[in-house]
Amino acid sequence: MPAIRNIAVGLPVKQGHVLALSGTDRSRGLDFLRAIGGGIEFGERAEEALHREFHEELDVTLQAVELLGVRDNIFTYEGVPGHEIAHIYAVRSIELDAVPLDAELHVLDEGSPVRWVPIAEVRDGRRPLFPDGATEFLLDLDAS
């Protein structure tokens, strides 16, 4: 029986843009965005995992994090069912603030592209943002 995965993800926001991974679900022909982050290891708190994941994936340090909420997600990716508990954070990094809006970064360990994406693209549904629940938190952040 598959396990439920606990993850911690962050939403860096700058000038009406969110920094997110770009991905594709080939089984559905769906281009999407995914919040940056990953799995919480045994004995690790969600916030610790968030800091570790941003360091491992982008080699940046987070100066501020704020838990926006937790979402229970049951989903299908590439035709395979998944289940995750997502801890979703607002994050701030001096290093990420210095990244130009037109830059493309890559996740260090697997190469996925990471870009500043206009929040309007998420708001109008052009590209869904995962995990589920991240969009509502992002739109609340953008409104404040």
N, CA, C and O atoms as CSV, one atom per row, in Angstrom:
chain,resi,resn,atom,element,x,y,z
A,1,MET,N,N,0.847,-1.187,0.000
A,1,MET,CA,C,0.000,0.000,0.000
A,1,MET,C,C,0.891,1.248,0.000
A,1,MET,O,O,1.795,1.363,0.827
A,2,PRO,N,N,0.640,2.172,-0.915
A,2,PRO,CA,C,1.440,3.405,-0.959
A,2,PRO,C,C,1.284,4.239,0.317
A,2,PRO,O,O,0.268,4.161,1.007
A,3,ALA,N,N,2.300,5.027,0.609
A,3,ALA,CA,C,2.300,5.862,1.810
A,3,ALA,C,C,1.839,7.282,1.493
A,3,ALA,O,O,1.905,7.737,0.351
A,4,ILE,N,N,1.378,7.958,2.522
A,4,ILE,CA,C,1.065,9.383,2.425
A,4,ILE,C,C,2.388,10.124,2.610
A,4,ILE,O,O,3.146,9.834,3.535
A,5,ARG,N,N,2.652,11.065,1.740
A,5,ARG,CA,C,3.902,11.824,1.787
A,5,ARG,C,C,3.640,13.185,2.426
A,5,ARG,O,O,2.706,13.886,2.037
A,6,ASN,N,N,4.450,13.554,3.392
A,6,ASN,CA,C,4.392,14.887,3.993
A,6,ASN,C,C,5.428,15.764,3.306
A,6,ASN,O,O,6.593,15.388,3.184
A,7,ILE,N,N,4.985,16.950,2.855
A,7,ILE,CA,C,5.891,17.859,2.160
A,7,ILE,C,C,5.799,19.262,2.761
A,7,ILE,O,O,4.806,19.622,3.394
A,8,ALA,N,N,6.851,20.037,2.548
A,8,ALA,CA,C,6.877,21.458,2.912
A,8,ALA,C,C,7.286,22.227,1.661
A,8,ALA,O,O,8.320,21.944,1.056
A,9,VAL,N,N,6.460,23.209,1.279
A,9,VAL,CA,C,6.735,23.998,0.074
A,9,VAL,C,C,6.611,25.482,0.382
A,9,VAL,O,O,5.897,25.884,1.300
A,10,GLY,N,N,7.325,26.295,-0.408
A,10,GLY,CA,C,7.317,27.734,-0.186
A,10,GLY,C,C,6.924,28.507,-1.424
A,10,GLY,O,O,7.132,28.062,-2.553
A,11,LEU,N,N,6.349,29.683,-1.188
A,11,LEU,CA,C,5.907,30.581,-2.249
A,11,LEU,C,C,6.658,31.913,-2.146
A,11,LEU,O,O,6.200,32.818,-1.449
A,12,PRO,N,N,7.805,32.049,-2.828
A,12,PRO,CA,C,8.469,33.351,-2.886
A,12,PRO,C,C,7.694,34.269,-3.844
A,12,PRO,O,O,7.400,33.880,-4.974
A,13,VAL,N,N,7.370,35.468,-3.397
A,13,VAL,CA,C,6.604,36.416,-4.211
A,13,VAL,C,C,7.413,37.701,-4.354
A,13,VAL,O,O,8.023,38.184,-3.400
A,14,LYS,N,N,7.398,38.251,-5.598
A,14,LYS,CA,C,8.145,39.483,-5.879
A,14,LYS,C,C,7.466,40.209,-7.036
A,14,LYS,O,O,7.291,39.634,-8.110
A,15,GLN,N,N,7.090,41.444,-6.831
A,15,GLN,CA,C,6.561,42.312,-7.888
A,15,GLN,C,C,5.489,41.624,-8.740
A,15,GLN,O,O,5.547,41.658,-9.970
A,16,GLY,N,N,4.514,41.000,-8.075
A,16,GLY,CA,C,3.411,40.367,-8.795
A,16,GLY,C,C,3.762,39.051,-9.466
A,16,GLY,O,O,3.028,38.585,-10.337
A,17,HIS,N,N,4.879,38.443,-9.069
A,17,HIS,CA,C,5.327,37.166,-9.621
A,17,HIS,C,C,5.568,36.176,-8.481
A,17,HIS,O,O,5.842,36.572,-7.348
A,18,VAL,N,N,5.463,34.887,-8.796
A,18,VAL,CA,C,5.802,33.826,-7.853
A,18,VAL,C,C,6.906,32.983,-8.487
A,18,VAL,O,O,6.873,32.706,-9.686
A,19,LEU,N,N,7.878,32.579,-7.679
A,19,LEU,CA,C,8.942,31.708,-8.166
A,19,LEU,C,C,8.471,30.269,-8.004
A,19,LEU,O,O,8.183,29.826,-6.892
A,20,ALA,N,N,8.391,29.533,-9.123
A,20,ALA,CA,C,7.859,28.170,-9.085
A,20,ALA,C,C,8.546,27.297,-10.124
A,20,ALA,O,O,9.106,27.786,-11.105
A,21,LEU,N,N,8.489,25.983,-9.880
A,21,LEU,CA,C,8.987,25.008,-10.847
A,21,LEU,C,C,7.978,24.856,-11.962
A,21,LEU,O,O,6.771,24.918,-11.726
A,22,SER,N,N,8.457,24.659,-13.166
A,22,SER,CA,C,7.591,24.348,-14.303
A,22,SER,C,C,7.627,22.846,-14.530
A,22,SER,O,O,8.690,22.226,-14.490
A,23,GLY,N,N,6.448,22.264,-14.769
A,23,GLY,CA,C,6.377,20.827,-15.010
A,23,GLY,C,C,5.304,20.482,-16.016
A,23,GLY,O,O,4.498,21.328,-16.405
A,24,THR,N,N,5.304,19.220,-16.434
A,24,THR,CA,C,4.309,18.711,-17.371
A,24,THR,C,C,3.876,17.327,-16.923
A,24,THR,O,O,4.705,16.485,-16.580
A,25,ASP,N,N,2.567,17.100,-16.929
A,25,ASP,CA,C,2.015,15.757,-16.730
A,25,ASP,C,C,1.693,15.245,-18.131
A,25,ASP,O,O,0.663,15.599,-18.705
A,26,ARG,N,N,2.574,14.415,-18.676
A,26,ARG,CA,C,2.414,13.942,-20.053
A,26,ARG,C,C,1.154,13.103,-20.230
A,26,ARG,O,O,0.575,13.087,-21.316
A,27,SER,N,N,0.722,12.410,-19.186
A,27,SER,CA,C,-0.470,11.567,-19.316
A,27,SER,C,C,-1.730,12.395,-19.543
A,27,SER,O,O,-2.707,11.908,-20.113
A,28,ARG,N,N,-1.703,13.648,-19.095
A,28,ARG,CA,C,-2.861,14.534,-19.272
A,28,ARG,C,C,-2.571,15.692,-20.221
A,28,ARG,O,O,-3.469,16.480,-20.521
A,29,GLY,N,N,-1.337,15.808,-20.694
A,29,GLY,CA,C,-0.979,16.938,-21.541
A,29,GLY,C,C,-1.137,18.259,-20.811
A,29,GLY,O,O,-1.583,19.249,-21.391
A,30,LEU,N,N,-0.766,18.273,-19.524
A,30,LEU,CA,C,-0.985,19.438,-18.667
A,30,LEU,C,C,0.339,20.080,-18.280
A,30,LEU,O,O,1.181,19.445,-17.644
A,31,ASP,N,N,0.523,21.346,-18.665
A,31,ASP,CA,C,1.650,22.138,-18.170
A,31,ASP,C,C,1.215,22.790,-16.868
A,31,ASP,O,O,0.117,23.341,-16.787
A,32,PHE,N,N,2.062,22.735,-15.851
A,32,PHE,CA,C,1.680,23.245,-14.540
A,32,PHE,C,C,2.873,23.889,-13.851
A,32,PHE,O,O,4.009,23.817,-14.319
A,33,LEU,N,N,2.575,24.518,-12.727
A,33,LEU,CA,C,3.590,25.074,-11.834
A,33,LEU,C,C,3.538,24.301,-10.532
A,33,LEU,O,O,2.479,23.818,-10.130
A,34,ARG,N,N,4.677,24.184,-9.873
A,34,ARG,CA,C,4.715,23.523,-8.573
A,34,ARG,C,C,5.520,24.401,-7.626
A,34,ARG,O,O,6.587,24.909,-7.969
A,35,ALA,N,N,4.977,24.564,-6.423
A,35,ALA,CA,C,5.698,25.306,-5.393
A,35,ALA,C,C,7.011,24.582,-5.079
A,35,ALA,O,O,7.087,23.356,-5.150
A,36,ILE,N,N,8.027,25.346,-4.735
A,36,ILE,CA,C,9.358,24.803,-4.460
A,36,ILE,C,C,9.365,24.164,-3.078
A,36,ILE,O,O,8.820,24.717,-2.123
A,37,GLY,N,N,9.984,23.003,-2.983
A,37,GLY,CA,C,10.086,22.310,-1.707
A,37,GLY,C,C,10.117,20.818,-1.922
A,37,GLY,O,O,10.390,20.344,-3.025
A,38,GLY,N,N,9.836,20.069,-0.857
A,38,GLY,CA,C,9.870,18.617,-0.979
A,38,GLY,C,C,9.538,17.930,0.318
A,38,GLY,O,O,8.931,18.509,1.220
A,39,GLY,N,N,9.952,16.676,0.393
A,39,GLY,CA,C,9.562,15.806,1.492
A,39,GLY,C,C,10.142,16.194,2.841
A,39,GLY,O,O,11.254,16.710,2.950
A,40,ILE,N,N,9.341,15.925,3.864
A,40,ILE,CA,C,9.767,16.107,5.255
A,40,ILE,C,C,10.340,14.774,5.723
A,40,ILE,O,O,9.667,13.746,5.649
A,41,GLU,N,N,11.564,14.789,6.199
A,41,GLU,CA,C,12.211,13.564,6.650
A,41,GLU,C,C,11.795,13.226,8.078
A,41,GLU,O,O,11.393,14.102,8.843
A,42,PHE,N,N,11.896,11.935,8.430
A,42,PHE,CA,C,11.557,11.493,9.776
A,42,PHE,C,C,12.397,12.264,10.793
A,42,PHE,O,O,13.614,12.375,10.642
A,43,GLY,N,N,11.747,12.793,11.823
A,43,GLY,CA,C,12.434,13.549,12.865
A,43,GLY,C,C,12.673,15.008,12.528
A,43,GLY,O,O,13.256,15.742,13.326
A,44,GLU,N,N,12.233,15.431,11.365
A,44,GLU,CA,C,12.438,16.804,10.906
A,44,GLU,C,C,11.114,17.559,10.986
A,44,GLU,O,O,10.071,17.024,10.609
A,45,ARG,N,N,11.149,18.765,11.462
A,45,ARG,CA,C,9.947,19.607,11.461
A,45,ARG,C,C,9.743,20.180,10.058
A,45,ARG,O,O,10.690,20.317,9.283
A,46,ALA,N,N,8.485,20.513,9.749
A,46,ALA,CA,C,8.150,21.013,8.409
A,46,ALA,C,C,8.981,22.243,8.049
A,46,ALA,O,O,9.478,22.347,6.928
A,47,GLU,N,N,9.133,23.168,8.983
A,47,GLU,CA,C,9.893,24.384,8.686
A,47,GLU,C,C,11.365,24.071,8.430
A,47,GLU,O,O,11.993,24.704,7.581
A,48,GLU,N,N,11.915,23.107,9.153
A,48,GLU,CA,C,13.301,22.697,8.909
A,48,GLU,C,C,13.439,22.095,7.510
A,48,GLU,O,O,14.411,22.364,6.804
A,49,ALA,N,N,12.462,21.284,7.119
A,49,ALA,CA,C,12.478,20.683,5.781
A,49,ALA,C,C,12.430,21.763,4.705
A,49,ALA,O,O,13.121,21.664,3.690
A,50,LEU,N,N,11.624,22.782,4.923
A,50,LEU,CA,C,11.505,23.873,3.961
A,50,LEU,C,C,12.861,24.552,3.744
A,50,LEU,O,O,13.283,24.758,2.606
A,51,HIS,N,N,13.533,24.894,4.833
A,51,HIS,CA,C,14.863,25.515,4.734
A,51,HIS,C,C,15.839,24.583,4.003
A,51,HIS,O,O,16.576,25.014,3.116
A,52,ARG,N,N,15.833,23.308,4.388
A,52,ARG,CA,C,16.738,22.342,3.757
A,52,ARG,C,C,16.455,22.207,2.264
A,52,ARG,O,O,17.382,22.201,1.454
A,53,GLU,N,N,15.173,22.098,1.895
A,53,GLU,CA,C,14.812,21.922,0.484
A,53,GLU,C,C,15.227,23.126,-0.368
A,53,GLU,O,O,15.743,22.947,-1.471
A,54,PHE,N,N,15.009,24.343,0.127
A,54,PHE,CA,C,15.424,25.521,-0.647
A,54,PHE,C,C,16.945,25.556,-0.801
A,54,PHE,O,O,17.459,25.979,-1.837
A,55,HIS,N,N,17.658,25.112,0.229
A,55,HIS,CA,C,19.117,25.072,0.126
A,55,HIS,C,C,19.552,23.999,-0.868
A,55,HIS,O,O,20.417,24.250,-1.708
A,56,GLU,N,N,18.959,22.798,-0.782
A,56,GLU,CA,C,19.330,21.710,-1.689
A,56,GLU,C,C,18.943,22.004,-3.138
A,56,GLU,O,O,19.704,21.705,-4.059
A,57,GLU,N,N,17.768,22.584,-3.337
A,57,GLU,CA,C,17.259,22.764,-4.697
A,57,GLU,C,C,17.803,24.014,-5.385
A,57,GLU,O,O,18.066,23.991,-6.588
A,58,LEU,N,N,17.974,25.108,-4.634
A,58,LEU,CA,C,18.376,26.378,-5.256
A,58,LEU,C,C,19.619,27.002,-4.632
A,58,LEU,O,O,20.084,28.046,-5.089
A,59,ASP,N,N,20.161,26.368,-3.590
A,59,ASP,CA,C,21.339,26.877,-2.891
A,59,ASP,C,C,21.109,28.287,-2.351
A,59,ASP,O,O,21.959,29.167,-2.485
A,60,VAL,N,N,19.932,28.483,-1.735
A,60,VAL,CA,C,19.609,29.771,-1.121
A,60,VAL,C,C,19.208,29.561,0.333
A,60,VAL,O,O,18.797,28.474,0.737
A,61,THR,N,N,19.340,30.629,1.100
A,61,THR,CA,C,18.935,30.648,2.496
A,61,THR,C,C,17.653,31.459,2.613
A,61,THR,O,O,17.519,32.522,2.005
A,62,LEU,N,N,16.719,30.950,3.394
A,62,LEU,CA,C,15.475,31.680,3.652
A,62,LEU,C,C,15.648,32.517,4.909
A,62,LEU,O,O,16.093,32.013,5.940
A,63,GLN,N,N,15.293,33.803,4.825
A,63,GLN,CA,C,15.374,34.675,5.986
A,63,GLN,C,C,14.061,34.713,6.764
A,63,GLN,O,O,14.067,34.936,7.975
A,64,ALA,N,N,12.949,34.501,6.089
A,64,ALA,CA,C,11.643,34.567,6.755
A,64,ALA,C,C,10.718,33.522,6.154
A,64,ALA,O,O,10.674,33.334,4.938
A,65,VAL,N,N,9.978,32.847,7.027
A,65,VAL,CA,C,8.967,31.886,6.587
A,65,VAL,C,C,7.724,32.072,7.441
A,65,VAL,O,O,7.811,32.373,8.631
A,66,GLU,N,N,6.571,31.887,6.819
A,66,GLU,CA,C,5.300,31.985,7.546
A,66,GLU,C,C,4.377,30.891,7.030
A,66,GLU,O,O,4.080,30.829,5.837
A,67,LEU,N,N,3.928,30.029,7.932
A,67,LEU,CA,C,3.005,28.967,7.544
A,67,LEU,C,C,1.675,29.579,7.140
A,67,LEU,O,O,1.035,30.282,7.923
A,68,LEU,N,N,1.267,29.303,5.911
A,68,LEU,CA,C,-0.014,29.798,5.404
A,68,LEU,C,C,-1.126,28.795,5.664
A,68,LEU,O,O,-2.278,29.180,5.867
A,69,GLY,N,N,-0.791,27.517,5.659
A,69,GLY,CA,C,-1.790,26.490,5.915
A,69,GLY,C,C,-1.291,25.117,5.511
A,69,GLY,O,O,-0.199,24.967,4.963
A,70,VAL,N,N,-2.117,24.116,5.795
A,70,VAL,CA,C,-1.809,22.727,5.492
A,70,VAL,C,C,-2.960,22.170,4.668
A,70,VAL,O,O,-4.126,22.394,4.992
A,71,ARG,N,N,-2.637,21.448,3.606
A,71,ARG,CA,C,-3.660,20.875,2.728
A,71,ARG,C,C,-3.419,19.380,2.550
A,71,ARG,O,O,-2.282,18.932,2.407
A,72,ASP,N,N,-4.506,18.623,2.562
A,72,ASP,CA,C,-4.511,17.179,2.341
A,72,ASP,C,C,-4.873,16.950,0.879
A,72,ASP,O,O,-6.007,17.211,0.478
A,73,ASN,N,N,-3.933,16.470,0.084
A,73,ASN,CA,C,-4.129,16.348,-1.367
A,73,ASN,C,C,-4.078,14.902,-1.833
A,73,ASN,O,O,-3.117,14.181,-1.567
A,74,ILE,N,N,-5.124,14.493,-2.529
A,74,ILE,CA,C,-5.148,13.216,-3.231
A,74,ILE,C,C,-5.173,13.566,-4.712
A,74,ILE,O,O,-6.040,14.322,-5.151
A,75,PHE,N,N,-4.238,13.030,-5.485
A,75,PHE,CA,C,-4.059,13.476,-6.864
A,75,PHE,C,C,-3.559,12.331,-7.731
A,75,PHE,O,O,-3.253,11.247,-7.235
A,76,THR,N,N,-3.483,12.585,-9.024
A,76,THR,CA,C,-2.883,11.656,-9.982
A,76,THR,C,C,-1.841,12.426,-10.784
A,76,THR,O,O,-2.111,13.516,-11.289
A,77,TYR,N,N,-0.647,11.847,-10.894
A,77,TYR,CA,C,0.427,12.452,-11.690
A,77,TYR,C,C,1.034,11.360,-12.562
A,77,TYR,O,O,1.432,10.306,-12.066
A,78,GLU,N,N,1.102,11.619,-13.859
A,78,GLU,CA,C,1.603,10.640,-14.829
A,78,GLU,C,C,0.851,9.308,-14.704
A,78,GLU,O,O,1.429,8.235,-14.874
A,79,GLY,N,N,-0.456,9.402,-14.402
A,79,GLY,CA,C,-1.300,8.222,-14.323
A,79,GLY,C,C,-1.191,7.442,-13.024
A,79,GLY,O,O,-1.834,6.403,-12.875
A,80,VAL,N,N,-0.391,7.922,-12.086
A,80,VAL,CA,C,-0.168,7.218,-10.822
A,80,VAL,C,C,-0.816,8.006,-9.687
A,80,VAL,O,O,-0.573,9.207,-9.562
A,81,PRO,N,N,-1.643,7.351,-8.848
A,81,PRO,CA,C,-2.263,8.069,-7.735
A,81,PRO,C,C,-1.230,8.443,-6.671
A,81,PRO,O,O,-0.270,7.712,-6.428
A,82,GLY,N,N,-1.454,9.596,-6.049
A,82,GLY,CA,C,-0.590,10.061,-4.972
A,82,GLY,C,C,-1.411,10.683,-3.864
A,82,GLY,O,O,-2.566,11.058,-4.068
A,83,HIS,N,N,-0.814,10.789,-2.696
A,83,HIS,CA,C,-1.475,11.397,-1.537
A,83,HIS,C,C,-0.395,12.108,-0.735
A,83,HIS,O,O,0.615,11.510,-0.366
A,84,GLU,N,N,-0.616,13.384,-0.473
A,84,GLU,CA,C,0.364,14.160,0.273
A,84,GLU,C,C,-0.327,15.115,1.231
A,84,GLU,O,O,-1.440,15.582,0.989
A,85,ILE,N,N,0.359,15.386,2.311
A,85,ILE,CA,C,-0.033,16.441,3.243
A,85,ILE,C,C,0.968,17.566,3.006
A,85,ILE,O,O,2.161,17.414,3.269
A,86,ALA,N,N,0.469,18.705,2.503
A,86,ALA,CA,C,1.345,19.810,2.099
A,86,ALA,C,C,1.288,20.946,3.113
A,86,ALA,O,O,0.223,21.502,3.380
A,87,HIS,N,N,2.443,21.280,3.672
A,87,HIS,CA,C,2.603,22.447,4.538
A,87,HIS,C,C,3.069,23.572,3.619
A,87,HIS,O,O,4.161,23.499,3.055
A,88,ILE,N,N,2.252,24.608,3.464
A,88,ILE,CA,C,2.506,25.651,2.475
A,88,ILE,C,C,2.899,26.944,3.192
A,88,ILE,O,O,2.182,27.422,4.071
A,89,TYR,N,N,4.047,27.500,2.805
A,89,TYR,CA,C,4.622,28.664,3.478
A,89,TYR,C,C,4.807,29.840,2.523
A,89,TYR,O,O,5.053,29.659,1.331
A,90,ALA,N,N,4.685,31.037,3.066
A,90,ALA,CA,C,5.214,32.238,2.413
A,90,ALA,C,C,6.685,32.291,2.813
A,90,ALA,O,O,7.020,32.067,3.976
A,91,VAL,N,N,7.564,32.586,1.854
A,91,VAL,CA,C,8.996,32.615,2.161
A,91,VAL,C,C,9.635,33.875,1.605
A,91,VAL,O,O,9.144,34.485,0.656
A,92,ARG,N,N,10.743,34.242,2.227
A,92,ARG,CA,C,11.507,35.419,1.792
A,92,ARG,C,C,12.987,35.063,1.813
A,92,ARG,O,O,13.487,34.493,2.782
A,93,SER,N,N,13.676,35.406,0.737
A,93,SER,CA,C,15.109,35.162,0.635
A,93,SER,C,C,15.756,36.355,-0.051
A,93,SER,O,O,15.332,36.766,-1.131
A,94,ILE,N,N,16.779,36.905,0.579
A,94,ILE,CA,C,17.517,38.013,-0.027
A,94,ILE,C,C,18.104,37.574,-1.366
A,94,ILE,O,O,18.106,38.339,-2.331
A,95,GLU,N,N,18.605,36.333,-1.419
A,95,GLU,CA,C,19.206,35.827,-2.663
A,95,GLU,C,C,18.170,35.722,-3.781
A,95,GLU,O,O,18.459,36.061,-4.928
A,96,LEU,N,N,16.972,35.256,-3.455
A,96,LEU,CA,C,15.925,35.151,-4.482
A,96,LEU,C,C,15.415,36.523,-4.894
A,96,LEU,O,O,15.076,36.738,-6.057
A,97,ASP,N,N,15.359,37.455,-3.942
A,97,ASP,CA,C,14.938,38.818,-4.286
A,97,ASP,C,C,15.872,39.438,-5.326
A,97,ASP,O,O,15.456,40.298,-6.103
A,98,ALA,N,N,17.130,39.004,-5.341
A,98,ALA,CA,C,18.107,39.552,-6.284
A,98,ALA,C,C,18.032,38.905,-7.671
A,98,ALA,O,O,18.668,39.381,-8.611
A,99,VAL,N,N,17.259,37.825,-7.802
A,99,VAL,CA,C,17.144,37.141,-9.098
A,99,VAL,C,C,16.216,37.949,-10.003
A,99,VAL,O,O,15.075,38.211,-9.623
A,100,PRO,N,N,16.676,38.349,-11.188
A,100,PRO,CA,C,15.826,39.126,-12.098
A,100,PRO,C,C,14.564,38.355,-12.493
A,100,PRO,O,O,14.558,37.124,-12.537
A,101,LEU,N,N,13.501,39.101,-12.779
A,101,LEU,CA,C,12.225,38.482,-13.135
A,101,LEU,C,C,12.305,37.669,-14.427
A,101,LEU,O,O,11.489,36.771,-14.632
A,102,ASP,N,N,13.261,37.962,-15.294
A,102,ASP,CA,C,13.356,37.221,-16.557
A,102,ASP,C,C,14.380,36.081,-16.507
A,102,ASP,O,O,14.674,35.469,-17.534
A,103,ALA,N,N,14.921,35.794,-15.326
A,103,ALA,CA,C,15.928,34.736,-15.190
A,103,ALA,C,C,15.273,33.358,-15.147
A,103,ALA,O,O,14.123,33.210,-14.735
A,104,GLU,N,N,16.029,32.363,-15.578
A,104,GLU,CA,C,15.603,30.974,-15.415
A,104,GLU,C,C,16.642,30.263,-14.573
A,104,GLU,O,O,17.828,30.257,-14.902
A,105,LEU,N,N,16.187,29.664,-13.480
A,105,LEU,CA,C,17.035,28.861,-12.610
A,105,LEU,C,C,16.718,27.394,-12.880
A,105,LEU,O,O,15.782,27.075,-13.613
A,106,HIS,N,N,17.504,26.512,-12.283
A,106,HIS,CA,C,17.239,25.079,-12.407
A,106,HIS,C,C,17.453,24.427,-11.050
A,106,HIS,O,O,18.383,24.776,-10.322
A,107,VAL,N,N,16.583,23.475,-10.717
A,107,VAL,CA,C,16.744,22.708,-9.486
A,107,VAL,C,C,18.083,21.982,-9.577
A,107,VAL,O,O,18.360,21.296,-10.561
A,108,LEU,N,N,18.904,22.136,-8.551
A,108,LEU,CA,C,20.275,21.641,-8.608
A,108,LEU,C,C,20.364,20.127,-8.764
A,108,LEU,O,O,21.223,19.643,-9.501
A,109,ASP,N,N,19.496,19.363,-8.088
A,109,ASP,CA,C,19.663,17.911,-8.101
A,109,ASP,C,C,18.971,17.199,-9.256
A,109,ASP,O,O,19.268,16.033,-9.516
A,110,GLU,N,N,18.042,17.878,-9.968
A,110,GLU,CA,C,17.369,17.181,-11.068
A,110,GLU,C,C,17.073,18.047,-12.286
A,110,GLU,O,O,16.554,17.540,-13.281
A,111,GLY,N,N,17.385,19.333,-12.237
A,111,GLY,CA,C,17.354,20.161,-13.429
A,111,GLY,C,C,16.048,20.803,-13.839
A,111,GLY,O,O,16.013,21.491,-14.859
A,112,SER,N,N,14.969,20.611,-13.091
A,112,SER,CA,C,13.694,21.237,-13.469
A,112,SER,C,C,13.842,22.751,-13.543
A,112,SER,O,O,14.516,23.348,-12.703
A,113,PRO,N,N,13.214,23.384,-14.550
A,113,PRO,CA,C,13.290,24.843,-14.652
A,113,PRO,C,C,12.467,25.534,-13.567
A,113,PRO,O,O,11.380,25.085,-13.204
A,114,VAL,N,N,13.010,26.627,-13.066
A,114,VAL,CA,C,12.354,27.442,-12.041
A,114,VAL,C,C,12.348,28.871,-12.560
A,114,VAL,O,O,13.385,29.399,-12.961
A,115,ARG,N,N,11.166,29.501,-12.552
A,115,ARG,CA,C,11.039,30.852,-13.112
A,115,ARG,C,C,10.120,31.710,-12.247
A,115,ARG,O,O,9.289,31.206,-11.491
A,116,TRP,N,N,10.299,33.021,-12.385
A,116,TRP,CA,C,9.319,33.959,-11.843
A,116,TRP,C,C,8.145,33.971,-12.827
A,116,TRP,O,O,8.326,34.276,-14.006
A,117,VAL,N,N,6.965,33.644,-12.352
A,117,VAL,CA,C,5.771,33.555,-13.199
A,117,VAL,C,C,4.779,34.615,-12.740
A,117,VAL,O,O,4.529,34.737,-11.541
A,118,PRO,N,N,4.205,35.386,-13.665
A,118,PRO,CA,C,3.196,36.366,-13.256
A,118,PRO,C,C,2.043,35.680,-12.518
A,118,PRO,O,O,1.493,34.686,-12.991
A,119,ILE,N,N,1.693,36.221,-11.364
A,119,ILE,CA,C,0.596,35.649,-10.580
A,119,ILE,C,C,-0.696,35.670,-11.383
A,119,ILE,O,O,-1.573,34.836,-11.157
A,120,ALA,N,N,-0.830,36.611,-12.320
A,120,ALA,CA,C,-2.020,36.667,-13.177
A,120,ALA,C,C,-2.216,35.365,-13.953
A,120,ALA,O,O,-3.356,34.972,-14.203
A,121,GLU,N,N,-1.128,34.686,-14.341
A,121,GLU,CA,C,-1.244,33.414,-15.066
A,121,GLU,C,C,-1.846,32.325,-14.189
A,121,GLU,O,O,-2.546,31.440,-14.682
A,122,VAL,N,N,-1.577,32.391,-12.900
A,122,VAL,CA,C,-2.160,31.436,-11.959
A,122,VAL,C,C,-3.610,31.821,-11.685
A,122,VAL,O,O,-4.500,30.970,-11.675
A,123,ARG,N,N,-3.832,33.107,-11.465
A,123,ARG,CA,C,-5.174,33.602,-11.146
A,123,ARG,C,C,-6.178,33.250,-12.240
A,123,ARG,O,O,-7.292,32.816,-11.947
A,124,ASP,N,N,-5.784,33.436,-13.504
A,124,ASP,CA,C,-6.739,33.206,-14.594
A,124,ASP,C,C,-6.765,31.756,-15.080
A,124,ASP,O,O,-7.462,31.436,-16.043
A,125,GLY,N,N,-6.011,30.884,-14.419
A,125,GLY,CA,C,-6.081,29.461,-14.719
A,125,GLY,C,C,-5.244,28.991,-15.896
A,125,GLY,O,O,-5.349,27.831,-16.295
A,126,ARG,N,N,-4.414,29.859,-16.461
A,126,ARG,CA,C,-3.573,29.434,-17.592
A,126,ARG,C,C,-2.642,28.296,-17.201
A,126,ARG,O,O,-2.415,27.366,-17.973
A,127,ARG,N,N,-2.107,28.387,-15.986
A,127,ARG,CA,C,-1.231,27.318,-15.500
A,127,ARG,C,C,-1.580,27.039,-14.046
A,127,ARG,O,O,-1.395,27.901,-13.187
A,128,PRO,N,N,-2.083,25.842,-13.764
A,128,PRO,CA,C,-2.406,25.524,-12.376
A,128,PRO,C,C,-1.142,25.447,-11.524
A,128,PRO,O,O,-0.068,25.079,-12.000
A,129,LEU,N,N,-1.303,25.805,-10.254
A,129,LEU,CA,C,-0.210,25.755,-9.286
A,129,LEU,C,C,-0.499,24.631,-8.303
A,129,LEU,O,O,-1.569,24.580,-7.698
A,130,PHE,N,N,0.461,23.739,-8.152
A,130,PHE,CA,C,0.338,22.633,-7.208
A,130,PHE,C,C,1.352,22.815,-6.093
A,130,PHE,O,O,2.370,23.469,-6.316
A,131,PRO,N,N,1.125,22.270,-4.904
A,131,PRO,CA,C,0.018,21.387,-4.559
A,131,PRO,C,C,-1.306,22.141,-4.472
A,131,PRO,O,O,-1.343,23.366,-4.353
A,132,ASP,N,N,-2.390,21.370,-4.535
A,132,ASP,CA,C,-3.711,21.972,-4.385
A,132,ASP,C,C,-3.739,22.800,-3.102
A,132,ASP,O,O,-3.196,22.391,-2.076
A,133,GLY,N,N,-4.364,23.942,-3.170
A,133,GLY,CA,C,-4.425,24.859,-2.036
A,133,GLY,C,C,-3.409,25.981,-2.139
A,133,GLY,O,O,-3.607,27.049,-1.560
A,134,ALA,N,N,-2.321,25.754,-2.871
A,134,ALA,CA,C,-1.286,26.787,-2.987
A,134,ALA,C,C,-1.812,28.028,-3.700
A,134,ALA,O,O,-1.418,29.146,-3.369
A,135,THR,N,N,-2.698,27.839,-4.674
A,135,THR,CA,C,-3.221,28.988,-5.424
A,135,THR,C,C,-3.977,29.938,-4.518
A,135,THR,O,O,-3.768,31.150,-4.579
A,136,GLU,N,N,-4.856,29.403,-3.674
A,136,GLU,CA,C,-5.636,30.291,-2.793
A,136,GLU,C,C,-4.716,31.063,-1.857
A,136,GLU,O,O,-4.949,32.245,-1.606
A,137,PHE,N,N,-3.673,30.416,-1.334
A,137,PHE,CA,C,-2.729,31.118,-0.466
A,137,PHE,C,C,-1.948,32.169,-1.247
A,137,PHE,O,O,-1.717,33.272,-0.750
A,138,LEU,N,N,-1.544,31.833,-2.460
A,138,LEU,CA,C,-0.805,32.776,-3.300
A,138,LEU,C,C,-1.640,34.014,-3.593
A,138,LEU,O,O,-1.137,35.134,-3.505
A,139,LEU,N,N,-2.897,33.827,-3.937
A,139,LEU,CA,C,-3.753,34.969,-4.256
A,139,LEU,C,C,-3.980,35.844,-3.030
A,139,LEU,O,O,-4.078,37.065,-3.151
A,140,ASP,N,N,-4.064,35.228,-1.844
A,140,ASP,CA,C,-4.166,36.013,-0.605
A,140,ASP,C,C,-2.887,36.818,-0.372
A,140,ASP,O,O,-2.948,37.978,0.035
A,141,LEU,N,N,-1.724,36.203,-0.631
A,141,LEU,CA,C,-0.445,36.914,-0.477
A,141,LEU,C,C,-0.360,38.092,-1.437
A,141,LEU,O,O,0.084,39.178,-1.065
A,142,ASP,N,N,-0.790,37.867,-2.675
A,142,ASP,CA,C,-0.712,38.899,-3.705
A,142,ASP,C,C,-1.635,40.067,-3.383
A,142,ASP,O,O,-1.338,41.208,-3.739
A,143,ALA,N,N,-2.749,39.792,-2.714
A,143,ALA,CA,C,-3.722,40.842,-2.386
A,143,ALA,C,C,-3.260,41.695,-1.209
A,143,ALA,O,O,-3.714,42.827,-1.043
A,144,SER,N,N,-2.355,41.150,-0.391
A,144,SER,CA,C,-1.932,41.891,0.811
A,144,SER,C,C,-0.770,42.808,0.555
A,144,SER,O,O,-0.310,43.492,1.469
